[in-house]
Amino acid sequence: MRAALYYNNRDIRIVEMPLPRIGVGELLMRVEACGICGSDVMEWYRVPKAPRVLGHEAVGVVEEVGEGVEGFEVGDRIFVSHHVPCNTCRRCLRGEHTACETLHRTNIDPGGFAEYARVPRINVDRGVFKLPDGVSFLDGVLIEPLGCVVRGQRRLGLGPGDSVLIIGSGVAGILHIQLARVKGAGPIIAADINEYRMRAAERFGADVVLDARSPLPQQVREANDGRLADRVIVCTAALEAIKAAASCAEDGGRILYFAPTPPGVELPLDFNDFWMRQLTLTSSYAAAPADLQVALDLIRYGRIAAEEMVTHRLPLKRIAEGFRLVERAGESLKVVIEPHQQAS
């Protein structure tokens, strides 16, 4: 089979690999589509583990069913979660499934940027979801990123009537906008420096879109009846945006840092201001199976426009082009690789 072997963002090689052999309790999936995540192009994170086949937003069709597997048949359309928790450790039992050590060790083999992938037994047990009728493969690649957003907003405590500022209108920001709309938050204020993404934020449900190249606090007040935002979500690694978040939050407000920075970046904090204003800072990583089920249901029942976010569909042979699109963060949102698509 063919697979894309990642060395760095400018060196991704299409190679021949053996078809994965499955064992007891496992599935073989024919990968129909896999999204390129923003984390896939973070070289500081990916290069030390290279070379490897990336791809964790994978959907496809069951090609082969291992001995002992129940509930799945050849031909089933599925989404597979690459990371799954143990469900029994202290962190899982406290609801912190994405801090579980097992979740950080699990993965599909070799990855979603391949024609086929082996789904290990633990993933089959708690990380495979059938795609209902009406949910396309392109919808399916958004299940994982939406699941992360579901978890993040739950940690943030976003609810009806909360004003929210979302800084960064890439894929994550657009999903946060849509989910905030579902939850009855408002006004929903988006900010970015990219004209294309500012227009996308408006198209996908933001009430107000701000130009983040100008100071944000005053713009937020003008958009929110003189008040700052009850909730702030930061979906960018830009240090200026990260630092600006606190100045955009109401006293007693909450801030969710949703995107990582490269290692070693330190955030200066005026602790007395933070203490006096009673701000709450939180972060969120990945998604647990329950978050993914919520994400699938939101897409299934039409509450989230998923497939509409896909701007590029590329064959495996053109994956390097897809990585450039995501890395540049220009006129693109979700870039999807379709391993069995014929190269054009």
C-alpha positions as CSV (number, residue, x, y, z in Angstrom):
1,M,0.0,0.0,0.0
2,R,1.0,3.6,-0.4
3,A,1.6,5.9,2.6
4,A,3.0,9.4,3.2
5,L,6.2,9.3,5.3
6,Y,6.7,12.6,7.1
7,Y,10.3,13.9,7.7
8,N,9.4,17.6,7.9
9,N,7.0,20.0,6.3
10,R,9.1,20.2,3.2
11,D,10.0,16.5,3.0
12,I,7.0,14.1,2.8
13,R,7.7,11.0,0.8
14,I,5.2,8.7,-0.8
15,V,6.4,5.2,0.0
16,E,5.3,1.6,-0.4
17,M,4.5,-0.2,2.9
18,P,3.2,-3.7,3.7
19,L,-0.5,-3.9,4.2
20,P,-1.1,-4.0,8.0
21,R,-1.9,-7.4,9.3
22,I,-4.6,-7.5,11.9
23,G,-4.9,-9.7,15.0
24,V,-7.6,-10.8,17.4
25,G,-10.0,-8.0,18.2
26,E,-8.7,-5.7,15.5
27,L,-10.0,-4.0,12.3
28,L,-8.4,-3.1,9.0
29,M,-9.7,0.2,7.7
30,R,-9.5,1.4,4.1
31,V,-8.9,5.1,4.7
32,E,-11.2,7.2,2.5
33,A,-10.3,10.6,4.0
34,C,-8.0,12.1,6.6
35,G,-7.8,15.8,7.5
36,I,-4.5,17.7,8.0
37,C,-4.6,19.1,11.5
38,G,-2.7,22.3,12.5
39,S,-0.7,20.1,14.9
40,D,0.5,18.1,11.9
41,V,2.5,21.1,10.7
42,M,4.1,22.0,14.0
43,E,7.7,20.9,13.2
44,W,8.9,21.4,16.8
45,Y,6.4,18.7,17.8
46,R,6.6,16.4,14.8
47,V,10.2,16.4,13.6
48,P,11.7,14.8,16.7
49,K,9.4,11.8,16.2
50,A,10.1,11.5,12.4
51,P,10.1,9.7,10.1
52,R,6.5,8.5,10.6
53,V,3.1,8.4,9.0
54,L,0.9,11.1,10.5
55,G,-2.9,11.5,10.2
56,H,-5.3,11.3,13.1
57,E,-8.6,12.6,11.6
58,A,-9.3,9.5,9.7
59,V,-12.5,8.0,8.3
60,G,-13.0,5.0,6.1
61,V,-14.6,1.6,5.5
62,V,-14.0,-1.6,7.4
63,E,-12.0,-3.8,5.0
64,E,-11.3,-6.8,7.3
65,V,-12.7,-7.8,10.7
66,G,-10.5,-9.6,13.2
67,E,-11.5,-12.7,15.3
68,G,-13.7,-11.8,18.2
69,V,-14.8,-8.4,17.0
70,E,-18.5,-7.8,17.5
71,G,-20.6,-5.0,16.2
72,F,-18.7,-4.3,13.0
73,E,-18.8,-5.8,9.6
74,V,-16.9,-5.5,6.3
75,G,-18.3,-2.4,4.5
76,D,-19.2,-0.4,7.6
77,R,-18.4,3.3,7.3
78,I,-16.4,4.4,10.4
79,F,-14.6,7.2,12.1
80,V,-11.6,6.0,14.3
81,S,-10.2,7.9,17.2
82,H,-6.5,7.5,17.2
83,H,-6.1,8.2,21.0
84,V,-8.2,6.3,23.5
85,P,-8.1,6.3,27.3
86,C,-7.8,3.4,29.7
87,N,-11.1,4.4,31.5
88,T,-9.7,2.9,34.8
89,C,-6.9,5.1,36.0
90,R,-7.3,7.8,38.6
91,R,-7.3,10.5,35.9
92,C,-10.0,8.8,33.9
93,L,-12.2,8.2,36.9
94,R,-12.0,11.9,37.7
95,G,-13.1,12.8,34.2
96,E,-9.7,13.9,32.9
97,H,-9.5,11.2,30.2
98,T,-7.2,13.2,28.0
99,A,-4.6,13.3,30.7
100,C,-4.6,9.5,30.8
101,E,-1.2,8.0,30.0
102,T,-2.8,5.3,27.9
103,L,-4.4,7.9,25.7
104,H,-1.0,9.4,24.9
105,R,0.4,6.0,23.9
106,T,-2.4,4.7,21.7
107,N,-2.6,5.3,17.9
108,I,-3.8,3.7,14.7
109,D,-1.1,1.9,12.6
110,P,0.6,3.4,10.7
111,G,-1.6,6.6,10.6
112,G,-4.3,8.2,8.5
113,F,-2.1,9.3,5.7
114,A,-2.0,5.8,4.2
115,E,-4.3,3.8,2.0
116,Y,-5.1,1.4,4.9
117,A,-4.7,1.4,8.7
118,R,-4.9,-1.2,11.4
119,V,-7.2,-0.3,14.3
120,P,-5.8,-1.9,17.5
121,R,-8.0,-3.8,19.9
122,I,-8.2,-1.0,22.5
123,N,-9.3,1.5,19.8
124,V,-11.9,-1.0,18.5
125,D,-13.3,-1.3,22.0
126,R,-13.8,2.4,22.7
127,G,-12.7,4.5,19.7
128,V,-14.6,3.4,16.6
129,F,-17.8,5.1,15.6
130,K,-20.1,4.1,12.8
131,L,-21.0,7.0,10.5
132,P,-24.8,7.3,10.3
133,D,-26.5,7.7,6.9
134,G,-26.3,11.3,5.9
135,V,-22.9,11.8,7.5
136,S,-20.3,12.0,4.7
137,F,-16.6,11.1,4.9
138,L,-15.9,14.8,4.6
139,D,-18.2,15.4,7.6
140,G,-16.4,12.6,9.4
141,V,-12.9,14.2,9.3
142,L,-14.3,17.1,11.4
143,I,-15.4,14.7,14.2
144,E,-12.1,14.7,16.0
145,P,-11.4,18.5,15.9
146,L,-15.0,19.1,16.9
147,G,-14.6,16.7,19.8
148,C,-11.7,18.7,21.0
149,V,-13.8,21.9,20.9
150,V,-16.6,20.2,22.8
151,R,-14.2,19.3,25.6
152,G,-12.7,22.7,25.6
153,Q,-15.9,24.6,25.9
154,R,-17.0,22.3,28.7
155,R,-13.8,23.1,30.6
156,L,-14.4,26.8,29.9
157,G,-18.0,26.6,31.2
158,L,-19.5,28.4,28.2
159,G,-23.2,28.6,28.4
160,P,-26.4,30.5,27.2
161,G,-26.1,34.2,27.3
162,D,-22.3,34.3,27.7
163,S,-20.5,36.8,25.5
164,V,-17.5,35.2,24.0
165,L,-14.5,36.4,22.1
166,I,-12.7,33.8,19.9
167,I,-9.3,34.9,18.8
168,G,-8.2,33.0,15.7
169,S,-10.6,31.9,12.9
170,G,-9.0,28.8,11.6
171,V,-10.6,25.4,11.7
172,A,-10.7,25.4,15.6
173,G,-12.0,28.9,15.8
174,I,-14.7,28.3,13.3
175,L,-15.8,25.2,15.2
176,H,-15.8,27.2,18.4
177,I,-18.0,29.8,16.8
178,Q,-20.5,27.2,15.6
179,L,-20.6,25.4,18.9
180,A,-21.1,28.6,20.8
181,R,-24.0,29.4,18.6
182,V,-25.5,26.0,19.4
183,K,-25.1,26.7,23.1
184,G,-26.9,30.0,22.9
185,A,-23.9,32.2,23.7
186,G,-23.8,35.7,22.5
187,P,-22.7,38.0,21.2
188,I,-20.2,35.7,19.5
189,I,-17.2,37.9,18.6
190,A,-14.4,36.6,16.4
191,A,-11.0,38.1,15.7
192,D,-8.3,37.4,13.2
193,I,-5.7,39.1,11.1
194,N,-6.4,37.2,7.9
195,E,-9.1,38.7,5.7
196,Y,-10.2,35.3,4.3
197,R,-10.6,33.8,7.7
198,M,-12.4,36.9,9.0
199,R,-15.0,36.4,6.2
200,A,-15.2,32.7,7.1
201,A,-15.9,33.6,10.7
202,E,-18.8,35.8,9.6
203,R,-20.1,33.1,7.2
204,F,-20.1,30.4,9.9
205,G,-22.0,32.4,12.6
206,A,-20.0,35.1,14.3
207,D,-22.1,38.1,15.3
208,V,-19.1,40.5,15.0
209,V,-15.7,40.0,13.4
210,L,-12.8,42.1,14.6
211,D,-9.5,42.9,13.0
212,A,-6.9,41.7,15.5
213,R,-4.2,44.0,14.0
214,S,-5.9,46.8,16.0
215,P,-6.1,46.7,19.9
216,L,-8.9,44.3,20.8
217,P,-10.2,45.5,24.2
218,Q,-11.9,48.6,22.9
219,Q,-13.3,46.8,19.9
220,V,-14.8,44.2,22.2
221,R,-16.4,46.8,24.3
222,E,-17.9,48.5,21.2
223,A,-19.3,45.1,20.1
224,N,-20.6,44.1,23.5
225,D,-22.6,47.1,25.0
226,G,-19.5,48.6,26.7
227,R,-18.4,45.3,28.4
228,L,-15.5,43.0,27.8
229,A,-16.2,39.3,27.1
230,D,-17.4,36.8,29.7
231,R,-15.4,34.1,28.0
232,V,-12.3,34.3,25.8
233,I,-11.0,31.4,23.6
234,V,-7.5,31.7,22.2
235,C,-7.1,29.5,19.0
236,T,-3.7,30.8,17.9
237,A,-0.1,30.4,19.1
238,A,0.6,34.1,18.4
239,L,2.1,35.5,21.6
240,E,0.4,38.9,21.2
241,A,-3.0,37.2,21.0
242,I,-2.2,35.1,24.1
243,K,-1.2,38.1,26.1
244,A,-4.2,40.1,24.9
245,A,-6.7,37.6,26.1
246,A,-6.7,38.7,29.8
247,S,-7.3,42.4,28.8
248,C,-10.4,41.3,26.8
249,A,-12.0,39.4,29.6
250,E,-14.6,40.8,32.0
251,D,-13.8,40.7,35.8
252,G,-14.7,37.2,36.9
253,G,-14.3,36.0,33.3
254,R,-12.7,32.8,32.0
255,I,-10.1,32.2,29.4
256,L,-9.5,29.0,27.4
257,Y,-6.0,28.6,25.8
258,F,-6.8,26.1,23.1
259,A,-3.6,26.2,21.0
260,P,0.0,25.4,22.1
261,T,3.1,27.5,21.5
262,P,6.5,26.1,20.7
263,P,8.4,25.0,23.9
264,G,10.0,27.6,26.1
265,V,7.5,30.4,25.5
266,E,6.7,32.2,28.7
267,L,3.5,34.2,29.4
268,P,4.1,37.3,31.5
269,L,1.3,37.6,34.1
270,D,0.4,40.6,36.2
271,F,-0.6,38.4,39.1
272,N,-2.2,41.2,41.2
273,D,-4.4,42.2,38.3
274,F,-5.3,38.5,37.7
275,W,-6.1,38.0,41.4
276,M,-8.0,41.2,41.8
277,R,-10.1,40.6,38.7
278,Q,-10.7,37.0,39.6
279,L,-9.9,35.6,36.2
280,T,-9.9,31.9,35.5
281,L,-7.4,30.5,33.0
282,T,-7.7,27.0,31.7
283,S,-6.5,24.9,28.8
284,S,-7.7,21.8,26.9
285,Y,-6.0,19.0,25.1
286,A,-7.6,16.4,22.7
287,A,-10.9,14.7,23.1
288,A,-12.3,11.7,25.0
289,P,-14.7,9.1,23.5
290,A,-17.7,10.9,25.1
291,D,-16.7,14.2,23.5
292,L,-16.4,12.5,20.1
293,Q,-19.9,11.0,20.4
294,V,-21.3,14.5,21.1
295,A,-19.4,15.8,18.1
296,L,-20.8,13.1,15.9
297,D,-24.3,13.8,17.1
298,L,-23.9,17.5,16.5
299,I,-22.9,16.8,12.9
300,R,-25.5,14.1,12.4
301,Y,-28.3,16.3,13.4
302,G,-27.1,19.3,11.4
303,R,-26.2,21.5,14.3
304,I,-22.6,21.9,13.0
305,A,-21.8,22.6,9.3
306,A,-18.8,20.3,8.9
307,E,-18.4,19.3,5.3
308,E,-18.8,23.0,4.3
309,M,-15.6,23.8,6.1
310,V,-13.6,21.6,3.7
311,T,-11.8,23.9,1.2
312,H,-9.3,21.4,-0.4
313,R,-9.5,17.7,-1.3
314,L,-6.2,16.3,-2.4
315,P,-4.9,12.8,-3.4
316,L,-2.1,11.3,-1.3
317,K,0.4,12.2,-4.0
318,R,-0.2,15.9,-3.4
319,I,0.0,15.7,0.4
320,A,3.0,18.1,0.5
321,E,0.8,20.7,-1.2
322,G,-1.8,20.2,1.5
323,F,0.8,20.7,4.3
324,R,1.9,23.9,2.7
325,L,-1.7,25.2,2.6
326,V,-2.1,24.4,6.3
327,E,1.2,25.8,7.3
328,R,0.7,29.1,5.5
329,A,-2.8,29.5,7.0
330,G,-3.9,31.6,4.0
331,E,-7.0,31.0,1.9
332,S,-7.9,27.5,3.3
333,L,-9.8,26.0,6.2
334,K,-9.9,22.2,6.4
335,V,-7.6,20.5,4.0
336,V,-8.4,16.8,3.4
337,I,-6.3,14.0,2.0
338,E,-8.1,11.2,0.1
339,P,-5.6,8.3,-0.2
340,H,-7.5,6.5,-2.9
341,Q,-8.3,9.6,-5.0
342,Q,-6.6,9.5,-8.4
343,A,-4.0,12.2,-8.7
344,S,-5.0,15.0,-11.1
